[in-house]
Amino acid sequence: MSADQGAAPAEIREVAVVGLGTMGAGVAEVLARSGRNVVAIEANHNFLARGLAMLHASLDKMVARGRLSHVGKGEIVGRVRAADTLATGVADADLVIEAVPESMELKRAIFAELDQACRADAIIATNTSSLSVTALAAATRRPARVAGLHFFNPAPIMKLVEVISTVLTAPGTPAVLAQLVRELGKTPVQVSDRAGFVANPLLQPYLNHAVRLLETGYATREDIEQAATGGLGLPMGPLALLDLIGLDISLSILEVLQGEFGGSRYTPAPLLRRMVEAGLTGRKSGHGFYEYRARGVPGPAAEDVGENAVPPSPPATVALIENDAVRMAADVADAISAAGISVVRHPAPQADLVIVAAEPGRRVLEAALTSGRPADVVGIHLVRPEEARPAFAELIVTHLTAPGPAAAAAALTAKLGLRTVTARDRPGFLTAAIAYPQLNDAVRMVQDAYATPADIDTAMMLGCGYPRGPLQMLDGIGPTLVLDVLSALHTSSGDPAFAPVPLLAEHAAAGTPFRS
């Protein structure tokens, strides 16, 4: 194959990185640590100095932790050469990685320069997280050697790299880039060019949905965060993660996704847009969904600090309604009895509190209305009782639940040692309402033949810190329950975004998992 037909260098020895912001500096570090020569190109001298300082600071942390010697640091730094113009920086590069801000106009201008300055066989890659790689490739005379190479921030730590090919990319180009990614000690996920690739179309609607739940009063900030960390086992709540990413960045990605896919799932929540307009963009501005002290540590909001709060006492006797959730009722009864609280079957007029064993596919209100004491009824849903870690519970209140019983239920779960959130009596309660739409999005990606279940799970675990991938989560929950809850969400909201994907219904009917 000739160079004009898209032949790529057999081996990547020298790489030029264009743009030395946080991402560019991280990518340059990763490449230099692999033994490759790196040209760090930044036209703005202040940005160049700051980027090189970030690289040094990152390596200094490794030295301080004993993971790198001073000699090793010197060798890595010695492989990095700074340049302030493209013409002098890319002439000998086998690969050029563009890592400038997410502006199509800016990227196109840089690609036009690179097209003139690079070697004929050099690969040009963009680190964009959401913009069209095809549009950048089509603007060059070498579209067969243009691809996406999306590192995740912070690049020296995160193990995932999305390798994106376009309809114009020669087969050898993504193969060379995927091999480079492996040699860097990272994991490539190879996909075609589609807005956001794998991770962002799954992550950003989930974050956006959390903002909608907050702004509509569906749940408090604290309960949303607890549902994600305690109920789903994620390392960080969605609102804290938005602060870390930057609300402005998430907004821009959602706008790209909305432009390509349409539908309410990608429409930015009004609160998200208003906060960006107000400059409340998260950690980098010192204020987002949380306020931040020095070094990005979140400080308590005024409403978090209670004054002279007297916690209620747990009830002495609890009446339990199974509500057809036999296993859940048994788990709830065992937990309450183990805490020394009397459990009786309803009806029991002497009981201080009426508890319904709740499942996300069935409303608590049905049992409350037939109990004869609807104001005293609270649902309890144990989210992960099968795991060894302390269980997590959702307290389900109906619009008829009185404040006293709600407080008594909270005191009860506190005595049981459960991490708890309060959820509305709506389909999915809170944890499933946050998680199941994302699982549906993942199934849609499989249905569209865009990515395999294994690649989707890999992308979310390595790129977003998920302990389990969304298809693994779905298999653990069971496709039938996810289908039922999504159907109820769709019916109650009327939002097509919650309509179950046909492939999900097929797996539920056949009883087959997505991951074998």
N, C-alpha and C positions, 0 to 999 in steps of 0.2 A: 504494500500500500504506500503510495507516495504521500509527501507532506500535504499536498493539496487535497488529498482524499481523507485527511484526518488522522494521519499517523501521530502517535504521541511519543514522547521520550520514553525509552525503555526503563529508565531509572531517574528518579527525582533526586538530584544532588544539591542543587541551589534553588532557593525559593525567595521570591520577592513578596513582601507584605506591604500593601498600599493602605495607609491609614494606621496611625499608631495610637488609637484610643485604647480603652480598656480591653476590647476584644482583640484588636490588632496586636497589642503588646503581648497578650496571652498566647495568641497563635504563634507569634515570633518566638516566644520562649519555648513552646512545645517543640517547634521545628528545630531550634538550636540544641535543645536537650537531646534530640535524636541523632545528633552528629552532623546535621546538614548546615551548610552555609546559608545565612539569611541576610537579605538586604531589607532594612526597615525604612520605608519611604514615607515621608511626611513633609508636605510643603511648608506648613506652619512651624517655625523653629520652636515656639513655646510648646506646641503640642508634641513635637518630636522629643524635646527634653523631658516633658512629663511622661511620655510613653516609655522612654528608656529608664526613667526613674522607677516606674511601676515594675518593669522587668527586673531591675536590680533588687527592688524591695521584695518581690516574690521569691527570688533566689536566696536572698538573705534569710527569709523565713525557713527555707529548707535547710540552710546551714545551721541556723539556731536550733532546729529540731533534730540535727544529727543525720539528716537524710542526704546531705551533700557536703563535700569538703570545700574548703576555700579554694583549693587548686581546681576542683571540679567546676566551681562557679566561674573561675577565671577562664577556663576552657570554653564554657558555654558562652560567656560574654564575648570572648574573642571570635566566635563564629558569627556575631551579629555586626553588620556594617550599616551605618546610617547614611541615608541619601535624601536630598530635598527635591529631586526632580525625577520624573519617570524615565526620561531618556538615559540618564546615567545609572539608574538603578536596576532596570530590567533586561539590559542587553544580553546578559549571560544566564538568565534565569530559565530553568526547565519548567517552572510553574510560577505563576503570579496569582496571589490571593488578594482580592480587593476586600477591604474591611472598613469602608467609610460609612458614614451615617445612612439610614434608610431613606434615601431620596433617589427616585428613579432618574431624575434629571442629572443629579450629580454623578450617579453611577454610569449613566450612558456617556457622559462627557469623559469620564476616566477610561471607560472601555474603548472609546474612539482613539484616545491617546495610546493606550496599550496596544491596540491593533496595529498602530504604526511603529511602535518602538520595540515590540517583542520579537524574538526569533520566530521564524516561520513555523517551527514545530512545537513551540511552547504552548502549554495549556494555560488558559486564563479561567480562573474560578472566582465566583462571588460568594461571600459569606452571608448574603442576605437571608433573613429569617422568614420573609413572606413575599417579596417582590418577584416579578416574573423573570426567571432565568432565560426563558425563550426570547423575551423582548431584548435582553442584553445581547444574547448570542446573535440574533438576527441583524443587529446593528453593526456587526463586524464582518470581515471578509473570511473569518475562520470559524464559523459556527460549529463545525465538527469538533473543535478543540475548546469549546466553552462549556462549563458545567457549574453546578452549585456545590459548594463545600461548606456546609453550615455547621460550624463549631458551636458548642453551647457554653454559656458564661457561668463560671470562670473556666476558660479553655484549659489551663494547666490541670484542673481537677476533674472536670466532667468528661465522662468516657464515651459519650455518643457523638458521632458526626454523621449528619445526613448528607449523602452523596446524591446529587440531583442531576439527571440527564434530561435533555429536551428532545423533541422530535428531530432535531438537527444534529444531535451529538453522535459522534462515531462510537461504536461499541467499545473500542479500545480505551477511550478517554475515562469513563467511569471506572473501568477495571483498574487502570493505573492509579486513580485517586483512591479507590477502595484499598488497594494494596499499601499505598502510602499511609492511610489511616491506621491500618493494622500495625505497620512498622512503628507508628507513633505510640503504640500501646493502647489504642482506642478501638471502638467497635463501629464499623460502618453499617448504616442502613441505606440501601440503594432503592431510590424511588424515582418516578418521573416528575416532571415539573407541574406542580399544582399548588395553588396559593397555600402557604403555610407548611407544605410538605406533610409530615406525619404528626409531629408533636404539637405544633401550634393550633391546628384545627381541633385537636382534642383538649388541649389545656385552656386556651383562651375562652371558648364558650362556657366552660366550667367556672372559670373565674368570673366571667361576666354574669352568669346566673346567680352566683353568690352575692354580687352587688345588687341584683334585682331583688333577691330575698330580703336583703337589708333595707333597701329603700322603700319597699312596699310594707314593711313592718311584719313580714312573715316570721322573722326570727331576729334576735339580737346579734350584735357583732360577736360577742363571746360564745354564744351558742352555735353560730355558724362555724367558728373556728374549732370549737370542741367537737362538733359533728365530724369534721374532716380529720382531725388528729386522733380523737378517741374512737370514733365510730368507724372510720375508714383506715386508720393506721397510717395516714400520710404524715410526712415529717413536718409539715407546716400548713397552717390554715390558709384558705384562698385569699383572704383579705391581707394577711401579712405577706403572702407571696406576691400579691399585686404591688404592695409597697416596695418589695425587694426588686422586682422587675422594673418598676416605674409605670405609673398609671398612664403616662403619655405614650409609652412604648406599646402597652397592651391596647390602648385605644387605636393607635395607628394600625396595628396588626388586625384588629377586629374590622376596621374599615376596609382593609384589603380583602379579608375573608368575605365580608358582606358583599363587596363588589363582584367577587367571583361566584359565590354560592347563593347569595340572596337568603331570604328567610329570616325569621325572628331570632333564631339561635345565635346569629352573628351580629345582630343589631346592638350597638353599644348601649348599655344602660344609661339613662339620662343622668343619674348620679355620677357615674364614671366620667362622663363628658364635662359636667359642671365642675367636678373636682380638678380636672386637668385645666380648665379655663381659669380656675382660681389659683393655679400654681401649686396645688396640693398633690404633688406627683409621687410622694412616697419618701423613702429613706434619703434620696439625694437632695430633696428640698427640706428635709427635717420634719415633714408632716404629710401624712396621707390618711389612711384609715386609723393609723396610730401616730402619736407624737414621738419624736426621737430625740434622745439626749445625745451627748457626745458619742462618737464611734458607732452610731446607728443602733443604739440600744433603745428599745421602746420604753417610754415612760407611761405611767398610769394616767388615764384620762380622768377628768373630774368625777364622772359618773361611776368610776370603778371603786371609789373610796367610800365605803359606807361609814355613817356616823351613828354610834351607839346602837347598832343593829343587834336585836335580840333574836337568835335563831329559834324557830319553833321546835317544840318537842315532837318526837316521832309518835305515831299512834300506838296504843297498847294492843288493839285488836283490829285486824284487817279482814274484810270480807272480800273474797276473790271470785271473779267471774271468768270462766274459761274462754267464752266467746269463740268456741271451736278451735282455739289454739291450745291443744292438750299439752304438747311438749313444752311450749312457752309457759303455760300455767304451772306445770310441775316445776320448772326451773325457778319461777318467781316464788312459788310457795316454799321451796327448799331454802332459798336465800333468805326469805323473811323469817322462817322458823329458826334457821341457824343463828339469827340475830336475837333470838329470845322474844320475838313478837308473835302473838297468837294469830293463827290463820284459820278462818272458818269459811265455809262455802256460803255464797249468797243464796237466798236472802238471810240476812242476820241483822236485825234492827239494832242490836247492841254494839255493832262494829263502829269504830271511830272513823273508818275510811273504807270506801269501796274501790277496789282495784280491778281493772280489766286487763287480762293478758292480751296484749295488743300485737297485731301483725300488720305490716305496712300495706297489705292488700285489702284490709277491712277496716271500716271506720269504727271508732270507739263510741260514737254517738248512738249507734244502733243498740248497743248493750246498755248505754246510759238511760235511754228512753224506756227500756223495758225493766229497769232496775227498781223503779219506784222512788229512787233517790238521785235523780240526774245531777243535782248540784254537788253531790258528794263523790262523784265518780271521776277517777283519773286513770288513764291507761299507762301501763308500763311495758316498754318494748326493750328486751335485752338484745343488744345489737350483735355482740360476738361472745355469747356464753361458752362456746366450745373452746376458746383459746385459754392458754394458761395465764396470760396476763389478766389483771383486774378487769372485770367486765365493764361494759359501757351501756348506759341505759338512756332511753328517751322517755320523758314524761309527757303523755299526750293529754292535753286539756281541750275540752269541747267549749263551745260558746256558752254552755250552761254551767260549767264547772265554777264553783264559788272560790274566792281567794283562799279561804281557810283550808279546805281540802287540798288545794294545789300546794300550799305551803307545807301541809302535813306530809304530802307525798314526797316533797323535796327533802324533808327531814328524814323520812323513811329511807330513801336511797342513800342519803349521806351516812346514816347508821350502818347501811349495808356495805359501805365502802365503794360505792359505784360512782364513776364519773358520769355526770348527768347533764342533759340539755332538756329544755322545754320545747315541745313541738306542737304545732297546730294539728287538729284532727282533720288532716287532708291527706290525699293519696301520697304514700311514701313517707309521711311524717316529715322529718328533716334530713336525716342521713341519706335515705334512699332518694329523696327529692333532689338532693345535691348530686348524688353519684350516678343514678340510673340513666339520666339523659346522656351523660358522657359515655356510658357503656353502649348506649344506642348509637352514638356517633361512631364508636369504634367498630361496631358491627356493620354500619353503613360503609365504612372504609373497606372492610373485607368484601362486602357485597359488591362494591364498585370495582373490585379486583385491583385496588390501588396498592394495597400492602397486605402481607400475610398476617395472620394472628400472631405469629412469633415475632415478626418485625415490629408490629404495633406494640406488643408488650415490651420488647427490648427498648424501643424508643422512649416509652413512658418511664420505664425503670431507670435507664441510664441517663436520660435527658431531663427528667422531671423528678427523680428521686422516689418514685413509687415503690413500695415494698413488693407489690405484685402488679403485673400488668392488667389493664382493663379486661382483657379476655379471660385471664386467669381468675380475676375477681368475679366475672360473670359466671364462669363455670362453678365456682365455689358457692355462689348464691343460688344458682339454678336458673336456666333460661325461662322457665315457666313463671316464676315469681317476678322476675324482671319484666317479662311481657305483661303480666297482669297489672303491675304498678304503673308501667308506662301507659297502658291502655286507659287506666283510671285517671292519670294525669292529663292525658289527651282529652278525655271526655269532660273532665271538670274545668279545664282551662280553655278548651277550644283551640289551643295553639298547635298547628301542624308540626312544630319542632319536636313535640313529645310523642308523635305517632310512632308506634313500634315499626322498626325496619322489617320488611317481609322475611329476610333471612333469619331474624330472631324468632319469628313465629314458626319457621320451618324447623329450627333446632329445638324449640320447645315441644312441637308436635312429635318429633322423632325421638326426643330425649337424648340428643347427641351433644357432646361438648364441642367447644370451639378449639380447644387445645387437647390433642390426644395424648 
